[in-house]
Amino acid sequence: MHTRRSVKLYSALALVCLFIFSGCTTTVPRYHKGGEETQDNSRKSQKEQKVLEYRTNEFSQLRTIDLIKLGRIIQSYLGKPYAGTSRFVKGLDCSEFVQNVFEEFNRTALPRTAANQFREGHKIEKGHLRYGDLVFFRTDGRSISHVGIYVGYNEFVHSSSSSGVIVSGMQESYWRKRFAGARRVID
């Protein structure tokens, strides 16, 4: 099961690299760490900017090297056990997994709990998710209780209490019903 999901993640990362290296993103504005556009769009009408925004895919905003680095870090956690599954093996819960990935990626210091992580970054609509966004769920009722990292193609990586760090589909009935929102913590 983990092997199949790992192959899916490898395939998604390979497609991202192929897309970016093929030169298809040359018209998409790039952003640096401060979030400001580095390409001058002042001459474009608002309508043209909206069209451009909708044409950007879920991977195009991050630089290739960033996508590869983030993908490798996420991939290194696949299969790690969930916290508490064994007293002899150190495991990760969902928020600790996310916290560790972003600390390793670019030293982003995220809070320890999913509920507090939900307060970080910028709110993102579900239709505008991109690779690296945090996705949040209400698995215990009303409060934010689960977090994962969106990896494209309607999938996210998270630490599951039953399987450890895995890839799951956002369209799976369980997750679709419990989706609470998304946040962007990297620009």
C-alpha positions in Angstrom: 0.0 0.0 0.0 2.8 2.4 0.9 4.6 1.4 -2.3 1.7 2.3 -4.5 1.3 5.7 -2.8 5.0 6.3 -3.0 4.9 5.6 -6.7 2.0 8.1 -7.0 4.0 10.8 -5.2 7.1 10.0 -7.4 4.9 10.3 -10.5 3.4 13.6 -9.3 6.8 15.0 -8.6 8.2 13.8 -12.0 5.2 15.4 -13.8 5.8 18.7 -11.9 9.5 18.7 -12.9 8.7 17.8 -16.5 6.1 20.6 -16.7 8.4 23.1 -15.3 11.5 22.1 -17.3 9.5 22.1 -20.5 9.2 25.8 -20.4 5.4 26.0 -20.0 5.6 28.3 -17.1 7.5 31.2 -18.7 4.4 33.5 -18.8 3.5 32.8 -15.2 4.6 35.5 -12.7 7.2 34.3 -10.2 7.2 35.3 -6.6 10.1 35.6 -4.2 10.0 35.1 -0.5 8.4 38.4 0.3 5.4 37.5 -2.0 5.9 40.5 -4.4 5.7 39.9 -8.1 9.1 40.0 -9.8 7.5 40.4 -13.3 5.8 43.7 -14.1 2.1 43.1 -14.6 1.1 46.8 -14.2 0.3 47.0 -18.0 -2.2 44.1 -17.9 -5.8 44.7 -17.3 -7.5 43.2 -14.3 -9.4 40.8 -16.6 -6.1 39.6 -18.1 -4.6 39.1 -14.7 -7.6 37.1 -13.6 -7.3 34.8 -16.7 -3.6 34.4 -16.0 -4.4 33.5 -12.3 -6.8 30.8 -13.4 -4.4 29.4 -15.9 -1.7 28.9 -13.4 -1.6 25.3 -12.2 -1.1 24.1 -8.7 2.7 23.8 -9.1 3.8 26.8 -11.0 4.2 29.4 -8.2 7.2 27.7 -6.6 10.6 27.5 -8.2 11.7 24.1 -9.5 14.4 23.7 -7.0 11.9 24.5 -4.2 9.5 21.9 -5.5 12.2 19.3 -5.6 13.5 20.1 -2.2 10.0 20.1 -0.6 9.1 16.9 -2.4 12.3 15.1 -1.2 11.6 16.2 2.4 8.0 15.1 2.3 9.0 11.8 0.7 11.6 11.1 3.4 8.8 11.0 5.9 6.5 8.5 4.0 5.9 5.4 6.0 7.1 6.9 9.3 4.8 5.6 12.1 2.2 7.7 13.9 3.0 9.0 17.4 1.9 6.5 20.0 1.7 3.4 17.7 4.7 1.9 19.4 6.5 2.9 22.6 9.8 1.7 21.0 9.5 3.7 17.8 9.4 7.5 17.7 6.4 8.5 15.7 4.8 11.7 14.5 1.4 13.1 14.8 -0.1 15.2 12.0 1.0 18.6 13.2 4.4 17.5 14.2 4.9 16.0 10.7 4.0 19.4 9.1 6.0 21.3 11.6 9.1 19.2 10.9 8.8 19.4 7.1 8.6 23.2 7.0 11.4 23.6 9.6 13.6 21.4 7.4 12.4 23.1 4.2 12.9 26.7 4.9 13.1 27.1 8.7 9.5 28.2 8.9 8.5 27.9 12.5 5.0 26.6 12.8 3.0 26.1 16.0 2.8 22.6 17.5 -1.0 22.0 17.0 -3.1 21.8 13.9 -5.6 24.3 15.4 -2.7 26.8 15.9 -1.2 26.1 12.5 -4.6 27.0 11.0 -4.0 30.5 12.1 -0.8 30.9 10.2 -0.1 32.1 6.7 -2.8 33.2 4.2 -6.3 31.6 3.7 -6.5 29.7 0.4 -9.7 28.6 -1.3 -9.9 24.9 -2.1 -9.9 25.6 -5.9 -6.6 27.5 -5.6 -4.5 25.0 -3.7 -1.0 24.5 -4.8 1.9 22.2 -3.8 3.0 22.9 -0.3 -0.2 24.4 1.0 -1.5 23.2 4.4 -4.9 21.5 4.4 -7.0 21.2 7.5 -9.8 18.9 8.7 -12.3 18.6 11.5 -12.0 14.9 12.4 -13.3 15.2 15.9 -16.3 17.5 15.3 -16.1 21.2 15.5 -12.5 22.1 16.0 -9.5 21.9 13.6 -7.9 18.6 14.6 -5.9 17.3 11.5 -3.5 18.9 9.1 -1.6 17.7 6.0 0.4 19.1 3.1 -1.2 19.4 -0.3 1.0 17.7 -3.0 -1.2 18.3 -6.1 -3.7 16.2 -8.0 -6.2 16.5 -5.1 -3.8 14.6 -2.8 -2.2 15.4 0.5 0.4 13.8 2.7 -0.3 13.5 6.4 0.3 11.4 9.5 -2.6 9.0 9.8 -3.2 7.4 13.2 -3.8 4.1 11.5 -1.0 4.0 8.9 1.6 6.7 9.8 2.7 9.2 7.1 0.8 8.4 3.9 -0.8 10.0 0.8 -4.6 10.4 0.8 -7.0 11.8 -1.7 -8.9 15.0 -0.8 -11.9 13.6 -2.8 -12.1 10.5 -0.5 -15.5 10.7 1.2 -14.0 10.8 4.7 -11.7 13.8 3.9 -14.1 15.6 1.7 -16.8 15.8 4.4 -14.3 17.0 7.0 -12.3 19.5 5.0 -12.1 22.8 7.0 -9.9 25.0 5.0 -6.4 25.6 3.7 -3.5 28.0 4.5 -0.4 29.0 2.5 2.7 29.4 4.6 5.3 29.6 1.9 5.3 32.2 -1.0 
